Amino acid sequence: MTSSPTAHTSEPQATAGAHNGADALVDGLRAAVAQSFDQTLAHLKDLVAIPGIAWPSFDRAPLERSAEAVAALLRGAGLEDVQTLSCAKPDGTPGGPAVVARRPAAPGKPTILLYAHHDVQPAGDEALWDTSPFTAVEKDGRLYGRGAADDKAGIMAHLAAYAAVAGVLGDRLGLGVTFFFEGEEEAGSPTFRPFLEANRELLRADVIVVADSSNWKVGIPALTTSLRGLVDGTIEVQVLEHAVHSGMYGGPVLDAPTLLARLIATLHDDDGNVAIEGLVARDTASVDLPEADYRADASVLDGVRLAGSGSIASRLWTKPALSIIGFDAPAVDVASNTLLPRARAKFSLRLAPGQDPDAAMDAVRRHVESHAPFGARVTFTPGESGNPFQTDTASPAAQMAMWALGEAWGVPAVETGIGGSIPFIADLMELYPEVQILVTGVEDPDSRAHSANESLDLGDFRNAIVAEALLLARLNSDGL
C-alpha cells in the first residue's frame, strides 16, 4: 500500500578542486555548529523559560520579555541593526512585538530573510505534562518544553546557522541576511499584513526561509512543498424562541443540539470524506505515509477506522479536512431538563492546494443552509481564512535547500506536504511576487507542537542548523 518517500538531491556542478573546497567548507561549517551547539542549546532553554503568549487574555509582559531576549541574542551574534517593531490592531491595541535585524547585502549579492516566531501556545492543562512546560528538560535525546520545537528552535536554528557562516567565511560573507521573528503567530498573526505593508522595504528579500514546519521523521529531513489553506466559522441552529420544559413539550420538536448534530453529520459521507460540493480534492501526493505510522503519530485508538479514501498522504495534504473544534451547549454537570432553543458549533476546514478560500467559505455556507434539518433556522457566520501554498521545487533556492538538507543529514531529503496551514505565506507571496519561499523546520512527527510534552529531537536540531548554514554559504557563493 505504501511506497518509500520520494527523495531528491541537487548536486552543485564543480571541478575536482572546487569539490575539495566545497568539502572543506561543509566540514568547517559542521565543526562550527558542533563547537557552539552547547551554547545554542543553552540559549534555547533560556527562551523556553519565557512564557510569551500573544493571546489577549494573557499578560503581555512575558511576550515583551521574549522579544527583548531575542533582540539581545541577535546583537550578541554581531548584528547592529536590530529593531523591535509592532503594528496596532483594529481595536487600537498593539500587535505582538516583532524583532527585525538586518545585515545588508554586498553589491551583486542576494538577500535572504529568515523567519520564525517567538510567541508560543499556552501550556494548557499542566497535569498532562511530564515536565514543567516552561522549564526546558533534556531526556533521551530530546528537549521538552513549550516552544522547544514550535518555534523557538526555529529562531535558534537561524541564529546558529548565521553565526557559523559568519565565523567561517568572515569578510567573504556578502550575502544579505534579514531576521524577522514574529511575536503573534500563535494568535493568528492579526497584524501580519499591515506590518508587512508598513515595513515592506525593510523586509524585502530574494529568498525567504520560514522555519515553522516538520521533517519527514527523525533522521530524515524534508522540505515542505505544500501547505493546506484554512477557513473557519460558526454554524448556529435555532428551533425555539426560548427554552421549554422537555417533559411538557418534548417529542413534536427536536432540541437544537440534536438538530445541529444532524446537520454536522451531513458534512461527511459514510466513508468520512468531506461531502461539501465544490471543494478541490486530489489524490496526488507523491509519497505516502504507512497507516501504522500515521496511527502511532496521531495516537489513534485501536479499532478506530480511518476516515476518507485515497492515500493517507493525500488525505493529509491534497484533500480537504473538516473538523468541529468547538460546541456551545450546557455542560453536563449543569444540564437541566429543557429543550434548548439554539446551539452553535465552530468548524475548521483545511483546504487543498489550489483551493480559493472565498469559494470554499461559500461552499460551506451553501451546504449548511441547504441541509437545515427539520426546517430549523440556520445562521452561518464566516471566520478567518488563509490561502494554501505550493512551492516551485525547480527554483534555484529549493534545489539548494534540498542539497543542503541531504548533506547535513547524510540521507536524501524528502519533498513533503503538510496538512497544516501558514496563512501569512500568501501575504508574503502577494507583496513579494518574485521571492522564492522555502518552508523548513526542526520538528518531527513526535514533537507534539501545541500539545502537552512538546519536544525537539536534538540530533535533528543540530542537523537543521548545519543545513541552513550550508544554504547560506551556497547562496553567498553561487547567488540565484
C-alpha positions in Angstrom: 0.0 0.0 0.0 2.8 2.4 0.8 5.8 3.5 -1.1 9.2 4.8 0.0 9.4 8.6 0.3 10.4 10.4 -2.9 13.8 11.8 -2.2 15.7 14.3 -4.3 19.1 15.9 -4.1 20.7 18.7 -6.1 24.4 18.4 -6.6 26.4 21.5 -7.4 28.4 21.4 -10.6 32.0 21.9 -9.9 35.6 20.8 -10.8 37.6 18.4 -8.6 39.4 21.4 -7.0 36.1 23.1 -6.3 34.7 19.9 -4.8 37.6 19.8 -2.4 36.9 23.4 -1.5 33.2 22.6 -1.0 34.0 19.7 1.1 36.3 21.8 3.3 33.5 24.4 3.7 31.0 21.7 4.7 33.4 20.3 7.2 34.2 23.8 8.5 30.5 24.7 9.0 29.7 21.4 10.6 32.6 21.9 13.0 31.5 25.4 13.8 27.9 24.3 14.5 29.2 21.5 16.8 31.5 23.8 18.7 28.8 26.2 19.6 26.0 23.7 20.0 26.0 23.7 23.8 25.7 27.5 23.8 22.9 27.3 21.2 21.1 24.8 23.4 21.5 26.9 26.5 20.1 30.0 24.7 17.1 27.8 23.5 16.5 26.7 27.1 16.5 30.4 28.2 13.9 31.2 25.6 11.7 28.3 26.6 11.6 29.7 30.1 9.8 32.9 28.9 6.0 32.2 28.6 5.4 34.7 25.8 1.8 34.2 24.8 0.2 36.7 22.4 -3.4 35.9 23.2 -5.3 38.9 24.5 -6.4 37.0 27.7 -2.7 36.6 28.8 -0.3 39.0 30.4 1.7 40.9 27.7 4.8 41.4 29.9 6.3 37.9 29.2 5.8 38.5 25.5 7.7 41.7 25.7 10.5 39.9 27.7 10.6 37.3 25.0 11.2 39.9 22.3 13.9 41.6 24.4 15.6 38.3 24.9 15.6 37.6 21.1 16.9 41.0 20.3 19.7 40.5 22.8 20.7 37.3 21.1 20.7 39.0 17.7 23.0 41.7 19.0 25.2 39.1 20.6 25.5 37.4 17.1 27.1 40.7 15.8 24.0 42.3 14.2 24.0 46.0 14.8 20.7 46.9 13.1 18.2 45.3 15.5 14.7 46.7 16.0 11.6 45.7 17.9 8.5 46.8 16.0 4.8 46.3 16.1 1.6 47.5 14.4 -1.7 48.4 16.1 -4.7 46.0 15.8 -8.0 47.3 14.5 -9.1 48.0 18.1 -6.1 50.2 18.7 -4.2 47.7 21.0 -0.6 46.9 20.0 0.2 43.8 18.0 2.8 41.3 19.1 6.3 42.6 19.2 8.3 41.5 16.2 12.1 41.6 16.2 13.9 42.5 12.9 17.6 42.6 12.3 19.5 43.2 9.1 22.9 42.7 7.6 22.9 44.5 4.2 23.9 42.6 1.1 27.2 43.4 -0.7 26.7 44.6 -4.3 25.5 41.8 -6.6 24.6 39.5 -3.7 21.1 38.3 -2.9 19.3 38.8 0.4 17.7 36.0 2.4 15.0 36.6 5.0 14.9 34.1 7.9 11.5 33.9 9.6 10.4 32.3 12.8 8.2 33.3 15.7 9.0 33.8 19.4 5.5 33.6 20.8 4.1 30.3 21.9 0.9 28.4 22.6 -0.5 28.4 26.2 0.6 25.4 28.2 -2.9 24.1 28.6 -3.6 21.6 31.4 -0.2 21.3 33.1 -1.3 18.0 34.7 -0.9 16.4 31.2 2.8 17.5 31.1 5.5 15.1 32.4 7.8 18.1 33.0 7.1 21.8 33.8 6.1 23.3 30.4 8.3 26.4 30.8 11.4 24.6 32.1 13.4 23.0 29.3 14.4 19.5 30.2 16.7 17.1 28.2 15.6 13.5 28.2 16.5 10.6 25.9 18.0 12.9 23.2 15.0 15.3 23.2 14.4 18.7 24.7 11.0 19.1 26.3 9.2 22.4 26.9 6.6 24.7 25.4 8.2 26.4 22.4 11.2 24.0 22.4 10.1 23.0 18.9 7.4 25.5 17.9 9.1 27.8 17.2 11.9 28.9 19.4 14.1 26.2 17.9 13.5 27.9 14.6 14.9 31.1 16.0 18.0 29.4 17.3 18.5 27.5 14.1 18.5 30.7 12.2 20.9 32.4 14.6 23.3 29.5 15.0 23.4 28.9 11.2 24.2 32.6 10.6 26.9 32.6 13.3 28.5 29.5 11.8 28.6 31.0 8.3 29.8 34.4 9.6 32.5 32.8 11.6 33.8 30.5 8.8 33.5 33.0 5.9 34.4 36.2 7.7 34.9 39.0 5.2 33.9 36.7 2.3 30.3 36.8 3.5 28.5 39.2 1.3 25.0 37.7 1.4 22.4 40.0 2.8 20.6 38.5 5.8 17.4 39.7 7.4 15.9 38.2 10.5 12.2 38.5 11.1 11.0 37.0 14.3 7.2 37.5 14.7 5.5 37.8 18.1 1.9 36.9 17.4 1.8 33.8 15.1 0.1 31.6 17.6 -2.6 34.2 18.0 -3.3 34.1 14.3 -0.9 36.9 13.1 -3.6 39.6 13.4 -1.3 42.4 12.3 0.9 40.5 10.0 -0.4 42.1 6.8 -0.3 45.7 8.0 3.2 45.0 9.5 4.4 43.8 6.1 2.9 46.8 4.4 4.5 49.2 6.9 7.9 47.6 6.6 7.8 46.4 3.0 11.3 47.6 2.0 12.8 46.7 5.4 11.8 43.1 4.8 12.4 42.8 1.0 14.4 39.8 0.1 15.2 37.4 -2.8 14.7 34.2 -0.7 12.5 33.7 2.4 13.0 30.7 4.8 10.0 30.0 7.0 11.3 27.7 9.8 8.0 26.6 11.1 7.4 23.1 9.7 8.4 19.5 10.2 10.8 16.8 8.9 9.6 13.5 7.5 10.7 11.7 10.6 13.7 11.6 13.0 16.7 11.1 10.8 15.1 12.0 7.5 14.9 15.7 6.6 12.2 17.3 4.5 11.4 20.4 2.5 7.8 21.3 2.9 6.5 21.9 -0.7 2.8 22.3 0.0 0.5 23.5 2.8 -3.2 23.4 3.1 -5.2 26.6 3.4 -7.9 27.2 6.1 -11.3 28.7 6.6 -13.3 28.6 9.8 -16.6 29.9 11.1 -19.6 29.1 13.2 -22.9 27.4 12.5 -25.9 28.1 14.7 -29.2 26.2 14.7 -32.3 27.7 16.3 -35.7 25.9 16.7 -37.4 27.8 19.6 -37.8 31.3 20.8 -36.8 30.2 24.3 -36.1 27.1 26.3 -39.1 25.0 27.3 -39.7 22.0 29.6 -38.5 18.8 28.0 -41.3 16.8 29.5 -44.2 19.2 28.7 -43.1 19.9 25.1 -40.6 17.2 24.1 -41.5 14.9 21.2 -43.0 17.0 18.5 -40.0 19.2 18.3 -36.3 18.3 18.5 -33.9 20.3 20.5 -31.3 22.5 18.9 -28.2 20.4 19.9 -29.8 17.3 18.3 -30.6 19.1 15.1 -27.1 20.7 15.0 -25.7 17.2 15.4 -27.8 16.0 12.4 -26.5 19.0 10.3 -22.9 18.3 11.3 -23.4 14.7 10.2 -24.1 15.8 6.6 -20.6 17.4 6.3 -19.0 14.0 5.7 -20.1 10.9 3.6 -20.3 7.4 5.0 -16.6 6.9 4.3 -15.6 10.1 6.1 -14.8 12.1 3.0 -15.8 15.8 3.2 -19.2 15.9 1.5 -19.4 19.6 0.6 -19.7 20.2 -3.1 -17.3 22.5 -4.9 -14.1 21.8 -2.9 -10.8 20.9 -4.5 -9.7 17.4 -3.7 -6.9 15.4 -5.3 -5.3 12.0 -4.6 -1.9 13.2 -5.9 0.6 13.0 -3.1 3.9 11.7 -4.5 4.8 9.9 -1.3 2.7 8.0 1.2 2.6 7.5 4.9 2.2 4.0 6.2 -1.1 3.5 8.1 0.8 2.2 11.2 3.0 5.2 11.3 0.0 7.6 11.0 -1.9 5.7 13.7 1.1 6.0 16.0 1.8 9.6 15.3 -1.8 10.7 15.7 -2.4 8.4 18.7 -5.4 6.7 17.0 -7.1 4.2 19.3 -7.1 0.5 18.4 -10.3 -0.4 16.5 -11.0 3.2 15.2 -11.4 3.0 11.4 -9.6 5.8 9.4 -11.8 8.2 7.5 -11.7 9.1 3.9 -10.4 7.5 0.7 -7.2 7.6 -1.3 -3.7 7.5 0.1 -3.2 8.7 3.7 -0.7 11.3 2.4 -3.3 12.7 0.0 -5.9 12.8 2.8 -3.4 14.8 4.8 -2.0 17.1 2.2 -4.1 17.4 -1.0 -7.7 16.9 0.1 -9.9 19.0 2.4 -10.4 18.1 6.0 -13.2 19.4 8.2 -13.4 19.3 12.0 -15.7 20.6 14.6 -13.5 22.3 17.1 -16.0 24.0 19.4 -19.5 23.4 20.6 -21.8 25.8 22.6 -24.2 23.8 24.8 -24.6 23.5 28.5 -22.1 21.4 30.4 -23.3 18.0 31.5 -22.8 18.9 35.2 -25.2 21.9 34.9 -27.7 20.5 32.4 -31.4 20.8 33.1 -34.5 19.1 31.7 -35.2 21.7 29.0 -35.4 21.7 25.2 -32.6 24.0 24.2 -33.6 26.7 21.7 -30.3 27.2 20.0 -26.8 25.5 19.7 -23.7 26.6 17.9 -20.6 24.9 16.6 -17.3 26.2 15.2 -15.8 24.4 12.2 -12.3 24.4 10.8 -11.8 23.4 7.2 -8.4 22.7 5.8 -8.1 23.4 2.1 -6.2 21.5 -0.6 -3.6 23.4 -2.6 -5.3 25.2 -5.5 -8.5 26.0 -3.5 -9.7 29.6 -3.3 -10.6 30.3 0.4 -13.6 32.6 -0.6 -15.0 29.9 -2.8 -14.6 27.3 0.0 -16.3 29.5 2.5 -19.3 30.0 0.1 -19.4 26.2 -0.4 -19.8 25.6 3.3 -22.4 28.3 3.6 -24.5 26.8 0.8 -24.2 23.3 2.2 -25.3 24.1 5.8 -28.1 26.4 4.6 -29.5 23.8 2.2 -29.2 21.0 4.8 -31.2 22.7 7.6 -32.7 19.7 9.5 -36.5 19.8 10.1 -36.6 23.4 8.7 -34.5 24.7 11.6 -33.2 28.3 11.3 -29.5 28.1 10.4 -27.2 31.0 10.8 -23.7 30.8 9.2 -21.0 33.2 10.3 -17.7 33.2 8.4 -14.5 33.4 10.4 -10.8 33.5 9.4 -9.4 32.3 6.1 -6.0 31.6 4.6 -4.6 30.5 1.3 -2.9 27.2 0.6 0.7 27.2 -0.5 2.7 25.2 -3.1 6.4 25.9 -3.8 8.2 25.8 -7.1 10.6 22.8 -6.4 12.6 23.6 -9.5 13.6 27.1 -8.3 17.3 27.6 -7.5 16.7 28.2 -3.8 14.6 25.0 -3.5 17.3 22.9 -5.2 20.0 24.4 -3.0 17.9 23.7 0.1 17.4 20.0 -0.9 21.1 19.7 -1.4 21.9 21.3 1.9 19.4 19.1 3.8 20.9 15.9 2.2 24.4 17.0 3.1 23.5 17.8 6.7 21.6 14.6 7.5 23.7 12.3 5.2 20.5 11.0 3.6 18.4 12.4 0.7 15.8 14.9 1.7 12.1 14.3 1.1 9.7 16.7 -0.7 6.7 16.6 1.6 3.3 18.2 2.1 2.0 19.3 5.4 -1.7 19.2 6.4 -1.4 22.3 8.5 -1.6 25.9 7.3 0.6 29.0 7.4 -1.8 31.6 6.0 0.6 34.5 6.1 2.7 33.0 3.4 0.0 34.2 0.9 0.7 37.7 2.1 4.4 37.3 1.5 3.8 36.0 -2.0 1.4 38.8 -2.8 3.7 41.6 -1.6 6.9 40.0 -2.9 5.7 38.1 -6.1 9.3 37.4 -7.2 10.5 35.9 -4.0 11.5 32.2 -3.6 9.9 30.8 -0.4 11.3 27.8 1.4 9.4 26.2 4.3 11.7 24.2 6.6 11.5 23.1 10.2 13.0 21.3 13.1 10.0 19.3 14.2 9.3 15.7 13.7 6.0 13.6 14.0 6.5 13.2 17.8 7.2 16.9 18.5 3.6 17.4 19.7 3.5 21.1 18.9 0.6 22.8 20.6 0.1 19.8 22.9 1.4 18.7 26.2 5.0 17.4 26.3 6.1 19.3 23.2 9.7 18.3 22.4 12.6 18.6 19.9 15.0 15.9 18.7 18.4 17.3 19.4 20.2 15.4 16.7 17.8 16.8 14.1 18.1 20.2 15.6 21.8 20.2 15.1 21.4 18.9 11.5 18.9 21.6 10.8 21.4 24.3 11.8 24.1 22.7 9.6 21.7 22.5 6.6 20.8 26.2 6.9 24.4 27.2 7.3 25.1 25.3 4.0 22.2 27.0 2.3 23.5 30.4 3.4 27.0 29.6 2.2 25.8 28.3 -1.1 23.7 31.4 -1.7 26.7 33.5 -0.8 28.9 31.8 -3.4 26.5 30.9 -6.2 23.8 33.5 -5.9 20.4 32.9 -7.6 
